[in-house]
Structure formats: structure tokens, C-alpha cells
Amino acid sequence: MTDAVHRHWCRGAGFLMALIFLGGCSIASPPVHFYTLSAMTPAAGEKRISPLRVVVGPIRVPGYLDRPQMVVRSAENQIRIVEYHRWADSPADSISLELAENLGVLLHSDHVYIHNLEAAPPPDYQVLIHLRRFEGGPDARVRLEAYWTIRVPGRPQLARRGKTVAEEAIRGKAQGDQVYPAMVDALSRGVKTLSREIAAAMMTMQKAAGS
């Protein structure tokens, strides 16, 4: 190869590489959307007068859910990771926050704290959660499945255990990316069901302790 031909080939190769680079840069990635769960809203004028102290957590999350991306189950043994629709916090933190807010409303207490995130006085109850499912499904529904334990610190014999399974419809006729906000709304309703069942068990424990 002569020097002139070599220089010409190098210029052509460099030009081609520049075109490839510019072409790659011009392909924009889809925007990433971030979501939070929505908690219960207290009734207007409601007073939180209960002195009950509760700590929420820790919450155990299986590895396939312990990620920022939302998860959709496409078949019984197959899941899909939704790359561009993500939780603003980790799933465990998101659920802890909503559960604490909901329990505060349901128990009429301003003394509901999140384990390891807030300084808390010695609680009357601690809620432990083992999350098994928290995902969308192929049938336009979401599924939450969780085992929970309500502990009385220093009195392990009084612990109460339960399991919550909540299935909620994804409302509306949204298609494509618009499905995910509706999916988050349905998952929020699932956490509200979990909150109600835990609050009901806690109030039963309170009545039993007072009798």
C-alpha cells in the first residue's frame, strides 16, 4: 500500500468512525419514570390522640424484587424487568413509608416510626414483614403477598402472625407506558389492604391486653 493510498484509507476510516459515533449519540434513550406509593389520607379534622407507639420493619424482600425497576410477571415462572419505570426508593423503603403512614391513620397515632430510618422511643409493637410478591401480572391485575409478625418487645409469647394476599385490578384502559402509573395505584391499594389487616390485628391485641 502506497503512502497516498494509506493516508486516503485512514481518512476514510476516520470519517466512517465519526459517522458511527455521531449516529450512536443521536439515538436518545427513553426517559426513566420514577414512582412512589400513595398512602391513606386522614379524614378532615381527624385527631391522632392514641399514645400507641409502633415501629414498622424491617421488611424482607426477595432478590428478584429488590431492585429499582418495576417487575411484571409474564407467566407463572417468568418475570419481566421494566427498565424505564422505577421506584423512587427501594421497594422495602417505599412499602415501609406507606405502611407507616397508613398505620398512623388507622390507629389514630402520631407515633409510628420506620425501622432504621427514624429515631424511635421503645415501641409497644414492632411489625416485621416478609414480602413474597409485589408485582404486576399478565391479567391486568397486581398481586401483593406478605407474611407479617406483630411483636411485643420483651414479651415474645404475645406475638401475632398473619398472611395477607391482595389482588387489585389495574384500572382504566391505558396502553403501553401508561399502564405503569395505574399499576402503581393498584399496588398502593394492595399495601392499604395489608395495612388494614395489620391494624385490625394490633387493635385486637390491644383489647386483649386491656381485658
N, C-alpha and C positions, 0 to 999 in steps of 0.2 A: 504494500500500500504506500503510495507516494505521500509526501508531507501535505500536499494540497488536498488530496483526497481524504487524508486522515483528519485534517482540520475541518473540512466540509462535513464529514461524518460526525465529528464531535459536536459541531454547531447544531446539526440536525437532531442529534440525540438529546442535546441540552434543551432545545426548543420543545421536543416532544415531552420530556420530563416536566418542563414548566407547564405545558398544557394539562398534563395529568394532574399536577399539583393544584393548579387553579381550578380544574374541574372538580376535584375532590373537595376543595374548600367551599365551592359554591353549593354543595349539597347540604342543606341545613337539616340538622336532626329535629325530630318533632319536639315540641315543648314538653317539659315534665310538669305534671299537675300534682299538687300536694293536697292532702285531705286530713281533716280532724273529725272525730266523732262528735255528735251533738248530745248534750246532757238534758235532763229534765229541767223544766222551768218552774220555779215555785209559784204558787198562786199569789195574786196581788194582795199585799198586806199580810202575808203569812209571816208568823214569828217563829224563830227557831229557839225554842225555850228548853229543849231537852239537854240535860248535862251529860248525856251519853257520849263517851269517848271511844272512837273506833279507828283502827289502823287498817288500811287496805294494802294487801300484798305481804310477801312477794307473789308475783304471778309467774308461773312457769309456762313457757311457750315452746311447742315442738320446733325443731330446727327448720322445717320447711316453711313455717310461718314467721320465724324470727329474722325478718328482713324488711327493708323499707318498701319493697314493691308489694302491690296487692296480689292476691293469689286467687285463682279461679280453678275449681275442679271441673275438668272437662269430661272425666269418666271416673269410675269408682277407684281406679288405681292410677290415675293420671291427672297431673295438675299443670296449670299454665301460669308462668310468672309474668305479670303485666308490667313491663319495664317503665313505661312513661306515666304510670298512675301510682303514686306512692303515698305512704303515711308521712305526715309531718314529723311525728315522733315514732319511736319503735312501737310495734303493736302492744307490747306489755305496758309501756308508759301511757299510750293512748287509752287503753282499757282501764288502767288504774285511775286516770284522771276522770273519765266519765263515771266510773263506778263510785268514786268518792263523792263527786257532785250529786249523783243520784241518791246515794245513801243519806247524804246531808238533807236532801229534800224529803225523802221518805221517813226518816227518823226525826225530822224537825230539830236537827242538831248542827251547830256550827263547829263541832269538834271531830270532824272526820279528816284523817290525815293519810298521806301516801307514804308507804314504807320506803325508807332510804332517800326520800326526796324532801321531806319536811320534818323539822324537829317536832316531836310529839311527846306529850306527857304520858305516863303509864296508862294504857288503854283499858277499857272494860272488855273490849272484844278485838280480836285480830282476825281478818278474813284472808285466808290463803286460797289461791285459785290455781288449778291445773287445767289450762286451756287445751282442748283436743281438736276442735275445729273452729275456724273463724274465716270463712271464705265464701265466695260466690259459687254457684253451681250451674249446670247446663240447662236447668229447668226454670230459669228466671226467678230463682229463689236464692237466699243466702242461708247458711247454717252456722249456728254457734253451738258448741258443745263444751261444757266445762264441768269439772268436779270441783267442789268447794268445801272448805272446812272453816267453821267459826270456832276459834279458840278463846278460852277464858284464861288469861295469863295466870300461872300459878295453880290452876285447877284443871288439869288435863282431862279429868273424868267427866267434865261438863261439856266437852267439845261436841259440836253438832256437824254432821256431814250431809252433803246432798249432791245431786247432779241436776244440771239444767241443760235441756236441749231446746233450742229456739230456732224455728224456721220462719223466715219472713219473706214475703213476696217483694221482688224488685218492682216498684210501682212505675206506672207510665209506660209509654211505648218508645222509649229512647232507643236509638240505634248507635252502633259504633262507640266512639269515645264518650257519648252522652250517657251510656249505661252506668259508668263508674260513679258519678255523683249519686245516682239512685241506689246503687249498691251500697255506698257508704251510709246512706239514710237507713237502708234496711238493716245493716249491721248495727247501727246505733239503736234501732228498736230492739234488736236481739240483746244488746247489753242492758237495756232498760228492763227486759224480762228477767235477766239474771239478777239485776239489782232488786227487783220486787221480791223475788224468791228468797234472796239472802236477807232482805229487810224483814220479811214475814217470819223467817226462822229466828232472827235475832229478837224480834218482839215477843215471840213465844218463849224464848229463853228468859227474857226479862220478866215475863209474867210468872214463869215457874220459879224464878229466883225470889220473887216478891211474895210468893204464897207461903 
